[in-house]
Amino acid sequence: MSARKSIAVLISGGVDSAVVTHTLAEQGDLDLHLFYIRIGLDNDEGDCSAEEDIEMCSLIARRYGLPFDVVSLHQEYWDNVMAYALDTVKKGLTPNPDIMCNSIIKFGYFEERWGHEFDLTATGHYATTIIDEKGRKWLGTAIDPVKDQTDFLARITGEQLRHLIFPLGDIPKADVRRIAAEAKLPNAQRRDSQGICFLGKINYNDFLRRHLGERPGPIVEIETGRKLGEHRGYWFHTIGQRKGLGLSGGPWFVVRKNIDDNVIFVSRGYDTEKQYGRTLHLAEMQFITMNPWDNIADSPDGIAITFKNRHSPEFLPGRIKRVVGTEHEYVINSDVKVQGIAPGQFAAIYDTNHRICYGSGIISGAEIK
């Protein structure tokens, strides 16, 4: 008789992780232990939304008779993820704290301190895992393309992936809601969380203002050099941004930033060529399971892939190749125009059928001839 598998379940108070708990508990042959990772606010005060989340998690734990622990990774979060985010913003780049939260906190510190004691760790991410004929485990996309979250997982390591399962990956979001309703889960109708994982209900611009202050500067039309208005600091704006500029006669898109002179450049119109590009230079390319292309250095035209440069249901077609003389620098040449290529963001790389996520690189903004 085989031993029962033990699984650490990361639960958030939302419907997704509640359905993960329900689905695994219904199997009846698993030892489950629920964990809520607590990260306080940047002013060391408690997060009221966290109290609501924890109360909901406690209800779920009691419903299924499961052990439940609240674990704190507050300092680790602010020393790592937030230090990264603020440093990236100050450089005029666009950070992705959610990606770093997954790789450093949820599947980094949590695994090192608690998760490793279990056979597996389960989360409510919309993703799958694929085992190939050689027994290698790959990160796979979710059946629901709108909810797919592999781009947020594209910075984890192969070692981390080997310990993870994603029970919702083969379930459309609508069915997750249906399962929750049929199971009469207390958070079946609770709204999905929006925005960045660390902020809770705090406005992102308020958070930046508290840490970086304000530095007024001009908003300039890139084609004419005409000053259109003022911004309160380049760190409040990202490439491709349309809303929040306070300009009339638009739409206006942020197409460039001059950090030294604190200038935001904009261009008008939904189809302005200034907001599009086809070439993405990637630094610090990291593969999850392994580099699938042994011969990429010998492929002058690159290898066909699909990719995402932002969280979106769309997978863009293109070709990737390694920069000659480097190990971790790559270039994507997109088959289609790409809107809002923002240096600092991550590009997640997939196979041509966008079934497997191979890994990610950081968009550098460097121009490749």
Rosetta blueprint (number, residue, H / E / L):
1 M L
2 S L
3 A L
4 R L
5 K E
6 S E
7 I E
8 A E
9 V E
10 L E
11 I L
12 S L
13 G L
14 G L
15 V H
16 D H
17 S H
18 A H
19 V H
20 V H
21 T H
22 H H
23 T H
24 L H
25 A H
26 E H
27 Q H
28 G L
29 D L
30 L E
31 D E
32 L E
33 H E
34 L E
35 F E
36 Y E
37 I E
38 R E
39 I L
40 G L
41 L L
42 D L
43 N L
44 D L
45 E L
46 G L
47 D L
48 C H
49 S H
50 A H
51 E H
52 E H
53 D H
54 I H
55 E H
56 M H
57 C H
58 S H
59 L H
60 I H
61 A H
62 R H
63 R H
64 Y H
65 G L
66 L L
67 P L
68 F E
69 D E
70 V E
71 V E
72 S E
73 L L
74 H H
75 Q H
76 E H
77 Y H
78 W H
79 D H
80 N H
81 V H
82 M H
83 A H
84 Y H
85 A H
86 L H
87 D H
88 T H
89 V H
90 K H
91 K L
92 G L
93 L L
94 T L
95 P L
96 N L
97 P H
98 D H
99 I H
100 M H
101 C H
102 N H
103 S H
104 I H
105 I H
106 K H
107 F H
108 G H
109 Y H
110 F H
111 E H
112 E H
113 R H
114 W L
115 G H
116 H H
117 E H
118 F L
119 D L
120 L E
121 T E
122 A E
123 T L
124 G L
125 H L
126 Y L
127 A L
128 T E
129 T E
130 I E
131 I E
132 D L
133 E L
134 K L
135 G L
136 R L
137 K E
138 W E
139 L E
140 G E
141 T L
142 A L
143 I L
144 D L
145 P L
146 V L
147 K L
148 D L
149 Q L
150 T H
151 D H
152 F H
153 L L
154 A L
155 R L
156 I L
157 T L
158 G H
159 E H
160 Q H
161 L H
162 R H
163 H L
164 L E
165 I E
166 F L
167 P L
168 L L
169 G L
170 D L
171 I L
172 P L
173 K H
174 A H
175 D H
176 V H
177 R H
178 R H
179 I H
180 A H
181 A H
182 E H
183 A L
184 K L
185 L L
186 P L
187 N L
188 A L
189 Q L
190 R L
191 R L
192 D L
193 S L
194 Q L
195 G L
196 I L
197 C L
198 F L
199 L L
200 G L
201 K L
202 I L
203 N L
204 Y H
205 N H
206 D H
207 F H
208 L H
209 R H
210 R H
211 H H
212 L H
213 G L
214 E L
215 R L
216 P L
217 G E
218 P E
219 I E
220 V E
221 E E
222 I L
223 E L
224 T L
225 G L
226 R L
227 K E
228 L E
229 G E
230 E E
231 H E
232 R L
233 G L
234 Y H
235 W H
236 F H
237 H L
238 T L
239 I L
240 G L
241 Q L
242 R L
243 K L
244 G L
245 L L
246 G L
247 L L
248 S L
249 G L
250 G L
251 P L
252 W E
253 F E
254 V E
255 V E
256 R E
257 K E
258 N E
259 I L
260 D L
261 D L
262 N L
263 V E
264 I E
265 F E
266 V E
267 S E
268 R E
269 G L
270 Y L
271 D L
272 T L
273 E H
274 K H
275 Q H
276 Y E
277 G E
278 R E
279 T E
280 L E
281 H E
282 L E
283 A E
284 E E
285 M E
286 Q E
287 F E
288 I L
289 T L
290 M L
291 N L
292 P L
293 W L
294 D L
295 N L
296 I H
297 A H
298 D H
299 S L
300 P L
301 D L
302 G L
303 I E
304 A E
305 I E
306 T E
307 F E
308 K E
309 N L
310 R L
311 H L
312 S L
313 P L
314 E L
315 F L
316 L E
317 P E
318 G E
319 R E
320 I E
321 K E
322 R E
323 V L
324 V L
325 G L
326 T L
327 E L
328 H L
329 E L
330 Y E
331 V E
332 I E
333 N E
334 S E
335 D E
336 V E
337 K E
338 V E
339 Q E
340 G L
341 I L
342 A L
343 P L
344 G L
345 Q L
346 F E
347 A E
348 A E
349 I E
350 Y E
351 D L
352 T L
353 N L
354 H L
355 R L
356 I E
357 C E
358 Y E
359 G E
360 S E
361 G E
362 I E
363 I E
364 S L
365 G L
366 A L
367 E L
368 I L
369 K L
